[in-house]
């Protein structure tokens, strides 16, 4: 594996974590949305990851067919998370039922913040890997002088 491929792998990880952070931000923004277009409260979403071969030149693809394949990652889908909505008693709320209960989204703010920190750390790890590959390439060029 060369340095460019290692950067491609890290870049795919950064792209996937960026999408994950966008989904988490959407969940946090809709934590109090009691009615969506379909008439139900907002349902928390999560991103699913999938490994994919690292795209490259024809020579790299030929090498992959001869050796082990090198994989990156991508977001394969963004899916709603099943679960019960929180039932809160608030008879003054416009979306309250005849008993005075409002169904709130299944978004847990603490869980979303933990997921956000996890995605942020994963993104930072990929940035560090790219920086390390760049530093190795620069040192290799210095040796050639």
C-alpha positions in Angstrom: 0.0 0.0 0.0 1.4 3.4 -0.9 1.0 6.7 0.8 -1.7 7.9 -1.7 -3.9 4.9 -0.9 -3.5 5.5 2.8 -4.7 9.1 2.3 -7.6 7.8 0.2 -8.7 5.5 3.0 -8.5 8.3 5.5 -10.4 10.6 3.2 -13.2 8.1 2.8 -13.3 7.9 6.7 -13.5 11.7 7.0 -16.3 11.9 4.4 -18.3 9.2 6.2 -17.8 10.9 9.6 -18.8 14.2 8.1 -22.1 12.6 7.0 -22.6 11.0 10.4 -22.1 14.4 12.0 -24.7 15.9 9.7 -27.2 13.2 10.7 -26.5 13.8 14.4 -27.0 17.5 13.9 -30.3 16.9 12.2 -31.4 14.7 15.2 -30.4 17.5 17.6 -32.2 20.1 15.6 -35.4 18.1 15.5 -35.3 16.9 19.2 -38.6 18.8 19.9 -40.4 18.4 16.5 -43.7 16.9 17.4 -45.2 16.8 13.9 -43.4 16.1 10.6 -44.9 16.0 7.0 -46.3 12.5 7.7 -48.1 13.7 10.8 -45.9 11.9 13.4 -43.2 13.1 15.6 -39.6 13.2 14.2 -37.9 9.8 14.3 -34.2 9.7 15.1 -32.0 8.7 12.2 -28.7 6.9 12.0 -26.1 6.4 9.3 -25.0 2.9 8.2 -21.4 2.4 7.1 -20.2 0.0 4.4 -16.7 -1.0 3.3 -15.9 -0.3 -0.3 -12.7 -0.9 -2.3 -10.5 2.2 -2.6 -10.9 3.6 -6.1 -7.7 4.3 -8.0 -5.8 4.0 -11.2 -6.0 1.0 -13.5 -2.6 -0.2 -12.1 -4.0 0.0 -8.5 -7.1 -2.0 -9.5 -4.9 -4.6 -11.2 -2.8 -4.9 -8.1 -5.9 -5.3 -6.0 -7.0 -8.2 -8.1 -3.7 -9.9 -7.6 -3.2 -9.1 -3.9 -5.5 -8.3 -1.1 -8.0 -5.6 -1.7 -7.7 -2.3 0.1 -11.0 -1.0 1.6 -12.2 2.4 2.6 -15.6 3.2 4.0 -18.8 5.0 2.9 -22.2 5.8 4.2 -24.5 3.2 2.6 -27.8 4.5 4.0 -29.4 6.9 6.5 -32.2 5.0 8.2 -34.8 5.9 10.9 -34.3 4.2 14.3 -37.3 2.3 15.5 -38.4 2.9 19.0 -41.3 4.3 21.0 -41.9 8.0 21.2 -41.8 9.7 24.6 -45.2 10.5 26.0 -45.3 13.9 27.8 -48.3 15.4 29.5 -48.9 18.9 28.2 -52.5 19.7 27.5 -51.6 23.2 26.3 -49.5 21.9 23.4 -51.1 22.2 20.0 -50.3 18.6 19.2 -51.7 17.1 22.4 -54.3 14.4 22.1 -57.7 14.4 23.8 -56.0 13.1 27.1 -53.5 16.0 27.0 -50.5 13.8 26.1 -47.9 14.8 23.4 -45.7 12.3 21.7 -42.1 13.6 21.5 -39.3 12.4 19.2 -37.2 9.4 20.2 -34.1 11.5 20.3 -32.0 11.2 23.4 -29.8 14.4 23.7 -27.1 12.7 25.8 -26.8 9.8 23.4 -26.6 12.2 20.4 -23.8 14.2 22.2 -21.9 11.0 22.8 -22.3 10.0 19.2 -21.1 13.5 18.1 -18.0 13.2 20.3 -17.3 9.8 18.8 -17.7 11.0 15.3 -15.5 14.0 16.0 -12.7 11.8 17.4 -12.9 9.4 14.4 -12.7 12.4 12.1 -9.6 13.7 14.0 -8.0 10.3 13.8 -8.3 10.2 10.1 -6.9 13.8 9.8 -3.9 12.6 11.9 -3.4 9.6 9.6 -3.4 11.9 6.5 -1.0 14.3 8.2 1.3 11.4 9.1 1.3 10.1 5.5 2.1 13.6 4.3 5.0 13.9 6.8 6.4 10.5 5.6 6.2 11.6 2.0 8.0 14.9 2.8 10.8 13.1 4.7 11.2 10.7 1.8 11.7 13.6 -0.5 14.3 15.1 1.9 16.2 11.8 1.8 16.5 12.1 -2.0 18.3 15.4 -1.8 
